[in-house]
Amino acid sequence: MEAPKSLIPVERVERTILVIRGRKVILDADLAELYAVTTKRLNEQVKRNRDRFPEDFIFQLTTEEKSEVVANCDHLSKLKFSKVLPYAFTEHGAIMAASVLNTPRAIAASIFVVRAFIKLREVMATQKELAGKLAELEKHVEDHDKKIQSVFEAIRQLRALPEQPKKKIGFEVKERRAVYSKRTKRKKIKILN
């Protein structure tokens, strides 16, 4: 199924997904823009159908969370002066909002929202896998470092050993010395005559 040209591309939807309270969410202003309704109308429908939105589908931001989101996301600067705290919709909450709004644009856009959440989930799974591999690699490097350190320590110990006298190569024969001639002192004999 080919997407209508009036819909926002998946990349744009991906940029609106934020991680708040450890959950991936889309704020009500962004979701209303995707579904081509006003934020006021979206929030009205949510309040009218509150039983369809449990706490794991939607939650309202605190003042601190709102100020942090406004500071970090340029496209949400219009929320800075809003007196109302925005709602954050999880993946399931965004789909439920599309069914509550029941407009063709909302239903079509909800497909792109789901695809964006799935893509983000895959990216995060890949990052976790890479983090695990990186941790494993660090362990191997630490093991190698320890082994290399022990090799250097052994080399230092070998260099520090005192040198022992070298043994001669070959045979050593123990014989008595040959007697060739001895010089003896000759006694002068005096002849008496």
N, CA, C and O of each residue as an XYZ file, in Angstrom:
772
protein
N       0.838     -1.181      0.000
C       0.000      0.000      0.000
C       0.877      1.236      0.000
O       1.748      1.376      0.859
N       0.669      2.108     -0.919
C       1.476      3.303     -1.052
C       0.924      4.402     -0.153
O      -0.290      4.587     -0.062
N       1.806      5.118      0.499
C       1.378      6.146      1.442
C       0.913      7.387      0.694
O       1.518      7.761     -0.311
N      -0.147      8.029      1.164
C      -0.575      9.268      0.558
C       0.496     10.338      0.734
O       1.244     10.321      1.711
N       0.565     11.276     -0.224
C       1.603     12.298     -0.192
C       1.405     13.274      0.954
O       2.364     13.908      1.393
N       0.182     13.407      1.445
C      -0.094     14.363      2.503
C       0.375     13.874      3.874
O       0.444     14.654      4.824
N       0.699     12.576      3.977
C       1.152     12.049      5.266
C       2.608     12.430      5.520
O       3.383     12.678      4.596
N       2.944     12.465      6.787
C       4.301     12.801      7.198
C       5.163     11.553      7.072
O       4.714     10.470      7.446
N       6.396     11.666      6.555
C       7.256     10.483      6.392
C       7.628      9.847      7.735
O       7.583     10.489      8.784
N       7.992      8.573      7.665
C       8.324      7.802      8.868
C       9.490      8.447      9.619
O       9.517      8.426     10.850
N      10.451      9.019      8.895
C      11.602      9.652      9.545
C      11.155     10.792     10.445
O      11.712     10.995     11.524
N      10.153     11.530     10.004
C       9.617     12.633     10.819
C       8.947     12.082     12.073
O       9.069     12.662     13.152
N       8.247     10.976     11.931
C       7.589     10.349     13.082
C       8.649      9.857     14.064
O       8.482      9.993     15.276
N       9.726      9.294     13.554
C      10.796      8.785     14.419
C      11.397      9.892     15.263
O      11.750      9.666     16.420
N      11.519     11.092     14.698
C      12.101     12.206     15.445
C      11.192     12.687     16.571
O      11.666     13.298     17.530
N       9.901     12.420     16.465
C       8.980     12.867     17.512
C       8.899     11.888     18.673
O       8.337     12.217     19.717
N       9.444     10.707     18.509
C       9.418      9.714     19.586
C      10.505     10.070     20.603
O      11.678     10.211     20.259
N      10.088     10.209     21.846
C      10.999     10.562     22.930
C      11.003      9.437     23.963
O      10.087      8.616     24.007
N      12.031      9.413     24.779
C      12.077      8.467     25.883
C      11.891      9.259     27.170
O      12.757     10.032     27.580
N      10.736      9.043     27.795
C      10.408      9.718     29.049
C       9.983      8.647     30.045
O       9.175      7.775     29.729
N      10.537      8.723     31.251
C      10.275      7.736     32.301
C      10.607      6.316     31.843
O       9.975      5.349     32.268
N      11.595      6.210     30.981
C      12.024      4.902     30.495
C      11.115      4.294     29.446
O      11.278      3.126     29.096
N      10.163      5.060     28.938
C       9.243      4.566     27.910
C       9.360      5.425     26.660
O       9.631      6.623     26.732
N       9.150      4.790     25.515
C       9.150      5.514     24.246
C       7.745      6.091     24.037
O       6.762      5.350     24.020
N       7.656      7.417     23.878
C       6.361      8.083     23.790
C       6.371      9.159     22.712
O       7.424      9.600     22.251
N       5.155      9.570     22.322
C       4.947     10.736     21.458
C       4.065     11.693     22.246
O       3.052     11.289     22.818
N       4.456     12.963     22.273
C       3.660     13.955     22.995
C       2.387     14.279     22.225
O       2.308     14.093     21.011
N       1.388     14.772     22.964
C       0.078     15.032     22.360
C       0.141     16.035     21.216
O      -0.597     15.887     20.243
N       1.000     17.051     21.300
C       1.102     18.050     20.231
C       1.606     17.414     18.934
O       1.096     17.710     17.853
N       2.604     16.544     19.047
C       3.141     15.863     17.866
C       2.126     14.875     17.290
O       1.972     14.774     16.073
N       1.441     14.153     18.167
C       0.452     13.181     17.704
C      -0.724     13.877     17.014
O      -1.236     13.389     16.006
N      -1.147     15.018     17.561
C      -2.237     15.776     16.953
C      -1.830     16.276     15.568
O      -2.643     16.285     14.644
N      -0.588     16.684     15.430
C      -0.093     17.133     14.121
C      -0.085     15.973     13.122
O      -0.470     16.140     11.965
N       0.353     14.807     13.573
C       0.366     13.631     12.690
C      -1.040     13.234     12.261
O      -1.250     12.833     11.117
N      -2.002     13.343     13.169
C      -3.376     12.934     12.882
C      -4.214     14.055     12.285
O      -5.403     13.864     12.030
N      -3.622     15.210     12.060
C      -4.268     16.376     11.434
C      -5.495     16.845     12.222
O      -6.547     17.134     11.653
N      -5.331     16.909     13.527
C      -6.357     17.477     14.400
C      -5.653     18.436     15.357
O      -4.425     18.449     15.436
N      -6.417     19.221     16.068
C      -5.806     20.108     17.053
C      -5.487     19.314     18.322
O      -6.093     18.279     18.602
N      -4.543     19.819     19.058
C      -4.175     19.169     20.312
C      -5.368     19.183     21.265
O      -5.587     18.231     22.013
N      -6.122     20.254     21.231
C      -7.296     20.377     22.094
C      -8.309     19.274     21.781
O      -8.860     18.659     22.694
N      -8.555     19.024     20.496
C      -9.517     17.982     20.124
C      -9.015     16.594     20.517
O      -9.787     15.766     20.999
N      -7.724     16.341     20.314
C      -7.146     15.054     20.702
C      -7.325     14.818     22.199
O      -7.763     13.745     22.613
N      -6.989     15.818     23.009
C      -7.104     15.670     24.461
C      -8.565     15.549     24.908
O      -8.855     14.855     25.883
N      -9.487     16.218     24.203
C     -10.915     16.076     24.510
C     -11.370     14.636     24.306
O     -12.073     14.070     25.143
N     -10.957     14.049     23.178
C     -11.347     12.669     22.886
C     -10.752     11.686     23.899
O     -11.380     10.694     24.270
N      -9.539     11.982     24.329
C      -8.901     11.125     25.336
C      -9.672     11.207     26.645
O      -9.914     10.185     27.288
N     -10.059     12.412     27.045
C     -10.807     12.587     28.302
C     -12.190     11.948     28.221
O     -12.671     11.392     29.209
N     -12.826     12.020     27.071
C     -14.152     11.402     26.906
C     -14.083      9.880     26.944
O     -15.026      9.219     27.379
N     -12.981      9.340     26.494
C     -12.811      7.879     26.428
C     -11.694      7.434     27.373
O     -10.854      6.614     27.001
N     -11.685      7.959     28.557
C     -10.600      7.700     29.512
C     -10.447      6.212     29.829
O      -9.338      5.763     30.120
N     -11.519      5.449     29.782
C     -11.425      4.018     30.080
C     -10.643      3.253     29.010
O     -10.208      2.129     29.257
N     -10.462      3.835     27.846
C      -9.668      3.190     26.779
C      -8.175      3.488     26.907
O      -7.367      2.920     26.173
N      -7.808      4.366     27.823
C      -6.414      4.789     27.972
C      -5.912      4.512     29.385
O      -5.910      5.409     30.228
N      -5.485      3.268     29.654
C      -4.911      2.988     30.977
C      -3.551      3.695     31.132
O      -3.057      4.325     30.196
N      -2.976      3.581     32.298
C      -1.725      4.286     32.610
C      -0.560      3.865     31.721
O       0.354      4.658     31.496
N      -0.574      2.632     31.210
C       0.529      2.218     30.342
C       0.328      2.677     28.897
O       1.204      2.446     28.063
N      -0.795      3.317     28.577
C      -1.038      3.872     27.249
C      -0.751      5.372     27.211
O      -0.298      5.896     26.193
N      -1.014      6.058     28.316
C      -0.886      7.517     28.351
C      -0.546      7.970     29.765
O      -0.996      7.372     30.743
N       0.252      9.029     29.867
C       0.493      9.672     31.161
C       0.767     11.140     30.924
O       1.172     11.544     29.834
N       0.541     11.942     31.966
C       0.740     13.383     31.849
C       2.120     13.722     32.413
O       2.532     13.197     33.447
N       2.824     14.613     31.707
C       4.158     15.004     32.138
C       4.092     15.892     33.377
O       3.095     16.575     33.612
N       5.147     15.873     34.152
C       5.275     16.798     35.276
C       5.835     18.116     34.754
O       6.258     18.200     33.601
N       5.840     19.124     35.583
C       6.371     20.439     35.186
C       7.854     20.326     34.827
O       8.304     20.928     33.852
N       8.607     19.565     35.606
C      10.039     19.401     35.344
C      10.270     18.676     34.018
O      11.137     19.061     33.233
N       9.487     17.624     33.779
C       9.626     16.878     32.516
C       9.269     17.778     31.330
O       9.921     17.727     30.287
N       8.246     18.590     31.493
C       7.836     19.499     30.409
C       8.953     20.485     30.102
O       9.281     20.707     28.936
N       9.537     21.077     31.129
C      10.606     22.054     30.888
C      11.836     21.396     30.269
O      12.514     22.007     29.443
N      12.128     20.160     30.658
C      13.263     19.440     30.061
C      13.005     19.129     28.587
O      13.899     19.273     27.753
N      11.786     18.703     28.271
C      11.428     18.389     26.881
C      11.494     19.642     26.025
O      12.003     19.598     24.905
N      10.989     20.755     26.532
C      11.003     22.017     25.784
C      12.438     22.477     25.556
O      12.764     22.999     24.489
N      13.299     22.282     26.562
C      14.694     22.695     26.427
C      15.453     21.823     25.428
O      16.338     22.320     24.731
N      15.128     20.547     25.345
C      15.873     19.621     24.482
C      15.317     19.497     23.070
O      16.052     19.115     22.159
N      14.045     19.809     22.863
C      13.413     19.618     21.556
C      12.966     20.972     20.995
O      12.047     21.598     21.523
N      13.614     21.405     19.941
C      13.298     22.714     19.356
C      11.878     22.780     18.822
O      11.221     23.816     18.929
N      11.398     21.687     18.248
C      10.064     21.724     17.635
C       8.944     21.812     18.672
O       7.786     22.010     18.307
N       9.268     21.670     19.948
C       8.263     21.761     21.006
C       8.349     23.079     21.778
O       7.824     23.180     22.888
N       8.998     24.076     21.207
C       9.144     25.360     21.901
C       7.805     26.045     22.146
O       7.687     26.858     23.062
N       6.788     25.722     21.331
C       5.463     26.327     21.537
C       4.826     25.880     22.852
O       3.910     26.537     23.348
N       5.303     24.765     23.425
C       4.783     24.280     24.705
C       5.325     25.068     25.895
O       4.818     24.946     27.010
N       6.347     25.869     25.655
C       7.015     26.582     26.738
C       6.047     27.469     27.522
O       6.121     27.537     28.749
N       5.144     28.145     26.818
C       4.242     29.086     27.471
C       2.856     28.504     27.716
O       1.956     29.215     28.165
N       2.677     27.231     27.427
C       1.394     26.573     27.654
C       1.196     26.315     29.143
O       2.114     25.875     29.835
N      -0.006     26.591     29.627
C      -0.312     26.370     31.036
C      -0.640     24.903     31.308
O      -0.509     24.430     32.437
N      -1.062     24.193     30.276
C      -1.484     22.799     30.411
C      -0.269     21.884     30.249
O       0.567     22.085     29.367
N      -0.192     20.891     31.107
C       0.883     19.902     30.985
C       0.529     18.917     29.877
O      -0.596     18.419     29.832
N       1.478     18.626     28.977
C       1.175     17.741     27.848
C       1.038     16.282     28.276
O       1.564     15.858     29.306
N       0.315     15.533     27.450
C       0.184     14.091     27.636
C       1.222     13.401     26.771
O       1.597     13.895     25.708
N       1.680     12.245     27.246
C       2.624     11.418     26.493
C       1.927     10.104     26.171
O       1.421      9.426     27.065
N       1.903      9.745     24.878
C       1.240      8.530     24.413
C       2.292      7.480     24.085
O       3.251      7.755     23.363
N       2.108      6.279     24.618
C       2.971      5.167     24.223
C       2.496      4.645     22.870
O       1.537      5.167     22.301
N       3.154      3.633     22.365
C       2.769      3.070     21.060
C       1.303      2.655     21.055
O       0.567      2.972     20.120
N       0.886      1.958     22.079
C      -0.505      1.493     22.151
C      -1.471      2.653     22.356
O      -2.588      2.639     21.840
N      -1.034      3.657     23.112
C      -1.872      4.835     23.306
C      -2.070      5.613     22.018
O      -3.153      6.149     21.779
N      -1.035      5.683     21.179
C      -1.148      6.379     19.899
C      -2.125      5.654     18.975
O      -2.900      6.301     18.270
N      -2.100      4.349     18.970
C      -3.033      3.567     18.149
C      -4.464      3.738     18.661
O      -5.398      3.887     17.873
N      -4.629      3.716     19.976
C      -5.954      3.899     20.562
C      -6.482      5.301     20.266
O      -7.678      5.477     20.036
N      -5.606      6.290     20.270
C      -6.027      7.660     19.947
C      -6.538      7.730     18.515
O      -7.513      8.430     18.243
N      -5.896      7.017     17.599
C      -6.359      7.001     16.207
C      -7.749      6.379     16.114
O      -8.592      6.850     15.351
N      -7.986      5.332     16.882
C      -9.305      4.699     16.822
C     -10.376      5.577     17.470
O     -11.530      5.555     17.042
N     -10.015      6.338     18.482
C     -10.963      7.236     19.141
C     -11.293      8.420     18.233
O     -12.444      8.850     18.157
N     -10.278      8.941     17.547
C     -10.515     10.077     16.649
C     -11.349      9.649     15.439
O     -12.218     10.385     14.973
N     -11.068      8.462     14.950
C     -11.842      7.863     13.857
C     -11.904      8.745     12.603
O     -12.956      8.873     11.976
N     -10.779      9.341     12.252
C     -10.687     10.077     10.993
C      -9.808      9.261     10.050
O      -8.934      8.524     10.506
N     -10.029      9.383      8.750
C      -9.200      8.618      7.805
C      -7.705      8.941      7.938
O      -6.860      8.051      7.847
N      -7.399     10.196      8.150
C      -5.998     10.599      8.288
C      -5.388      9.967      9.544
O      -4.251      9.497      9.511
N      -6.132      9.956     10.635
C      -5.620      9.388     11.882
C      -5.371      7.898     11.736
O      -4.367      7.381     12.225
N      -6.276      7.211     11.070
C      -6.112      5.766     10.880
C      -4.911      5.476      9.992
O      -4.132      4.568     10.281
N      -4.754      6.243      8.911
C      -3.618      6.041      8.013
C      -2.303      6.407      8.701
O      -1.300      5.713      8.533
N      -2.305      7.492      9.472
C      -1.078      7.920     10.141
C      -0.688      6.968     11.262
O       0.494      6.841     11.583
N      -1.667      6.298     11.860
C      -1.339      5.377     12.950
C      -0.453      4.235     12.467
O       0.355      3.708     13.232
N      -0.600      3.853     11.207
C       0.260      2.807     10.630
C       1.715      3.267     10.628
O       2.622      2.499     10.950
N       1.923      4.534     10.261
C       3.288      5.070     10.244
C       3.841      5.210     11.662
O       5.038      5.031     11.887
N       2.986      5.525     12.596
C       3.418      5.624     13.986
C       3.874      4.259     14.485
O       4.916      4.153     15.130
N       3.112      3.224     14.195
C       3.476      1.868     14.611
C       4.797      1.467     13.965
O       5.664      0.901     14.632
N       4.958      1.753     12.683
C       6.220      1.410     11.997
C       7.400      2.135     12.621
O       8.481      1.564     12.761
N       7.195      3.387     12.993
C       8.286      4.150     13.621
C       8.661      3.548     14.972
O       9.842      3.430     15.296
N       7.655      3.170     15.758
C       7.944      2.539     17.053
C       8.677      1.213     16.856
O       9.607      0.905     17.601
N       8.271      0.438     15.872
C       8.930     -0.854     15.600
C      10.381     -0.635     15.189
O      11.278     -1.343     15.647
N      10.604      0.346     14.328
C      11.968      0.642     13.876
C      12.833      1.092     15.048
O      13.991      0.691     15.165
N      12.265      1.925     15.911
C      13.007      2.385     17.078
C      13.327      1.221     18.012
O      14.419      1.162     18.578
N      12.385      0.301     18.175
C      12.611     -0.876     19.005
C      13.754     -1.716     18.436
O      14.589     -2.220     19.189
N      13.795     -1.867     17.113
C      14.875     -2.634     16.479
C      16.225     -1.956     16.680
O      17.228     -2.617     16.947
N      16.240     -0.636     16.551
C      17.489      0.108     16.747
C      17.978     -0.060     18.179
O      19.168     -0.268     18.413
N      17.062      0.030     19.134
C      17.460     -0.115     20.537
C      17.945     -1.537     20.825
O      18.869     -1.726     21.616
N      17.327     -2.538     20.190
C      17.776     -3.921     20.371
C      19.184     -4.093     19.805
O      20.019     -4.777     20.397
N      19.440     -3.472     18.663
C      20.772     -3.523     18.060
C      21.792     -2.859     18.973
O      22.906     -3.358     19.133
N      21.413     -1.735     19.570
C      22.328     -1.045     20.481
C      22.629     -1.896     21.707
O      23.765     -1.920     22.180
N      21.623     -2.594     22.225
C      21.854     -3.466     23.371
C      22.796     -4.599     22.995
O      23.672     -4.978     23.773
N      22.606     -5.137     21.792
C      23.464     -6.222     21.317
C      24.899     -5.725     21.174
O      25.843     -6.410     21.569
N      25.060     -4.527     20.608
C      26.395     -3.953     20.458
C      27.023     -3.664     21.816
O      28.223     -3.865     22.001
N      26.225     -3.198     22.758
C      26.746     -2.933     24.097
C      27.222     -4.230     24.751
O      28.251     -4.243     25.427
N      26.482     -5.310     24.553
C      26.898     -6.603     25.095
C      28.202     -7.084     24.476
O      29.089     -7.574     25.173
N      28.309     -6.938     23.157
C      29.539     -7.347     22.475
C      30.716     -6.486     22.916
O      31.830     -6.986     23.072
N      30.475     -5.202     23.115
C      31.529     -4.301     23.570
C      31.998     -4.683     24.970
O      33.198     -4.673     25.245
N      31.068     -5.017     25.849
C      31.432     -5.444     27.206
C      32.253     -6.724     27.163
O      33.224     -6.869     27.906
N      31.863     -7.656     26.291
C      32.608     -8.910     26.144
C      34.018     -8.639     25.625
O      34.983     -9.250     26.084
N      34.129     -7.734     24.678
C      35.433     -7.367     24.130
C      36.317     -6.725     25.202
O      37.517     -6.995     25.265
N      35.730     -5.883     26.034
C      36.488     -5.261     27.118
C      37.027     -6.313     28.085
O      38.151     -6.194     28.574
N      36.222     -7.347     28.359
C      36.682     -8.421     29.243
C      37.877     -9.140     28.631
O      38.852     -9.442     29.321
N      37.794     -9.415     27.315
C      38.908    -10.084     26.637
C      40.159     -9.222     26.694
O      41.255     -9.728     26.935
N      40.000     -7.933     26.473
C      41.146     -7.027     26.508
C      41.757     -7.011     27.906
O      42.979     -7.018     28.050
N      40.908     -6.989     28.938
C      41.414     -7.015     30.311
C      42.177     -8.304     30.572
O      43.236     -8.281     31.199
N      41.650     -9.433     30.096
C      42.349    -10.704     30.268
C      43.699    -10.679     29.568
O      44.704    -11.126     30.121
N      43.714    -10.151     28.342
C      44.971    -10.065     27.596
C      45.945     -9.122     28.303
O      47.144     -9.394     28.358
N      45.438     -8.032     28.836
C      46.301     -7.101     29.553
C      46.939     -7.782     30.757
O      48.126     -7.598     31.024
N      46.151     -8.568     31.479
C      46.682     -9.276     32.650
C      47.746    -10.276     32.228
O      48.782    -10.398     32.882
N      47.495    -10.993     31.137
C      48.461    -11.991     30.668
C      49.743    -11.318     30.192
O      50.841    -11.795     30.478
N      49.606    -10.220     29.473
C      50.785     -9.489     28.999
C      51.565     -8.936     30.180
O      52.795     -8.969     30.184
N      50.861     -8.432     31.176
C      51.518     -7.923     32.381
C      52.291     -9.033     33.083
O      53.399     -8.798     33.566
N      51.723    -10.243     33.147
C      52.426    -11.354     33.793
C      53.665    -11.758     32.992
O      54.678    -12.145     33.573
N      53.589    -11.670     31.662
C      54.765    -11.968     30.827
C      55.869    -10.945     31.095
O      57.037    -11.309     31.232
N      55.497     -9.662     31.169
C      56.499     -8.628     31.459
C      57.115     -8.835     32.843
O      58.317     -8.643     33.025
N      56.302     -9.220     33.803
C      56.796     -9.462     35.151
C      57.785    -10.628     35.151
O      58.806    -10.571     35.836
N      57.496    -11.672     34.399
C      58.407    -12.818     34.308
C      59.721    -12.403     33.657
O      60.792    -12.844     34.075
N      59.642    -11.564     32.643
C      60.872    -11.089     31.983
C      61.706    -10.255     32.951
O      62.929    -10.390     32.984
N      61.066     -9.403     33.732
C      61.796     -8.601     34.721
C      62.478     -9.496     35.753
O      63.615     -9.237     36.146
N      61.788    -10.546     36.190
C      62.375    -11.454     37.164
C      63.572    -12.194     36.579
O      64.568    -12.422     37.266
N      63.468    -12.564     35.311
C      64.601    -13.250     34.672
C      65.793    -12.316     34.538
O      66.935    -12.744     34.701
N      65.545    -11.072     34.250
C      66.654    -10.117     34.119
C      67.296     -9.839     35.468
O      68.483     -9.521     35.532
N      66.547     -9.950     36.524
C      67.058     -9.641     37.857
C      67.856    -10.795     38.470
O      68.554    -10.576     39.460
N      67.783    -12.006     37.927
C      68.511    -13.152     38.476
C      70.011    -12.926     38.322
O      70.454    -12.404     37.299
N      70.809    -13.319     39.339
C      72.263    -13.170     39.214
C      72.796    -14.160     38.177
O      72.291    -15.271     38.018
N      73.827    -13.709     37.489
C      74.389    -14.577     36.463
C      75.182    -15.697     37.127
O      75.972    -15.458     38.040
N      74.966    -16.888     36.670
C      75.683    -18.046     37.178
C      76.870    -18.295     36.266
O      76.815    -18.006     35.071
N      77.969    -18.843     36.842
C      79.136    -19.098     35.987
C      78.775    -20.105     34.895
O      78.062    -21.085     35.113
N      79.289    -19.817     33.748
C      78.961    -20.681     32.616
C      79.776    -21.950     32.682
O      80.950    -21.915     33.051
N      79.188    -23.044     32.337
C      79.891    -24.320     32.281
C      80.644    -24.394     30.964
O      80.193    -23.923     29.921
N      81.818    -25.010     31.066
C      82.622    -25.163     29.863
C      82.063    -26.297     29.036
O      81.544    -27.282     29.563
N      82.174    -26.145     27.765
C      81.688    -27.165     26.858
C      82.829    -28.123     26.558
O      83.955    -27.680     26.330
N      82.576    -29.379     26.555
C      83.589    -30.377     26.215
C      83.972    -31.205     27.430
O      83.302    -31.186     28.463
N      85.102    -31.952     27.267
C      85.560    -32.834     28.337
C      86.674    -32.168     29.108
O      87.433    -31.352     28.585
N      86.741    -32.530     30.317
C      87.850    -32.064     31.131
C      88.527    -33.314     31.697
O      87.942    -34.041     32.500
N      89.735    -33.544     31.276
C      90.451    -34.737     31.684
C      91.325    -34.393     32.875
O      92.043    -33.393     32.881
N      91.244    -35.242     33.872
C      92.049    -35.005     35.062
C      93.180    -36.032     35.065
O      92.975    -37.187     35.436
N      94.334    -35.620     34.663
C      95.520    -36.483     34.654
C      96.609    -35.836     35.479
O      96.614    -34.637     35.755
N      97.530    -36.704     35.855
C      98.683    -36.133     36.537
C      99.589    -35.510     35.507
O      99.600    -35.869     34.329
N     100.307    -34.611     35.982
C     101.210    -33.928     35.069
C     102.379    -34.842     34.724
O     102.898    -35.621     35.524
N     102.721    -34.683     33.535
C     103.879    -35.482     33.115
C     105.155    -34.853     33.675
O     105.323    -33.635     33.738
N     106.005    -35.729     34.062
C     107.260    -35.255     34.630
C     108.286    -35.261     33.499
O     108.578    -36.310     32.926
N     108.799    -34.157     33.198
C     109.786    -34.113     32.127
C     111.168    -34.010     32.723
O     111.851    -35.034     32.715
N     111.571    -33.114     33.140
C     112.861    -33.070     33.800
C     112.743    -32.066     34.899
O     112.125    -31.004     34.815
N     113.373    -32.490     35.899
C     113.329    -31.600     37.023
C     114.669    -30.940     37.108
O     115.721    -31.552     36.918
N     114.600    -29.816     37.366
C     115.871    -29.150     37.595
C     116.164    -29.261     39.068
O     115.416    -28.843     39.951
N     117.212    -29.806     39.236
C     117.616    -29.925     40.615
C     118.863    -29.104     40.817
O     119.623    -28.839     39.886
N     119.032    -28.752     41.923
C     120.217    -27.960     42.214
C     121.375    -28.941     42.370
O     121.352    -29.903     43.138
N     122.311    -28.635     41.632
C     123.495    -29.498     41.749
C     124.371    -29.026     42.884
O     124.643    -27.846     43.106
N     124.754    -29.992     43.530
C     125.619    -29.669     44.642
C     127.047    -29.614     44.126
O     127.499    -30.457     43.351
N     127.666    -28.683     44.547
C     129.076    -28.569     44.176
C     129.876    -29.462     45.107
O     129.874    -29.344     46.333
N     130.494    -30.278     44.483
C     131.302    -31.179     45.280
C     132.757    -30.641     45.274
O     133.308    -30.261     44.241
N     133.256    -30.637     46.317
C     134.619    -30.164     46.424
C     135.538    -31.410     46.447
O     135.361    -32.397     47.161
N     136.416    -31.245     45.677
C     137.370    -32.366     45.666
C     138.542    -31.939     46.562
O     139.103    -30.844     46.518
N     138.800    -32.850     47.293
C     139.883    -32.603     48.230
C     141.131    -33.331     47.720
O     141.087    -34.561     47.708
N     141.933    -32.879     47.415
C     143.192    -33.475     47.102
C     144.259    -32.745     47.731
O     145.426    -33.105     47.580
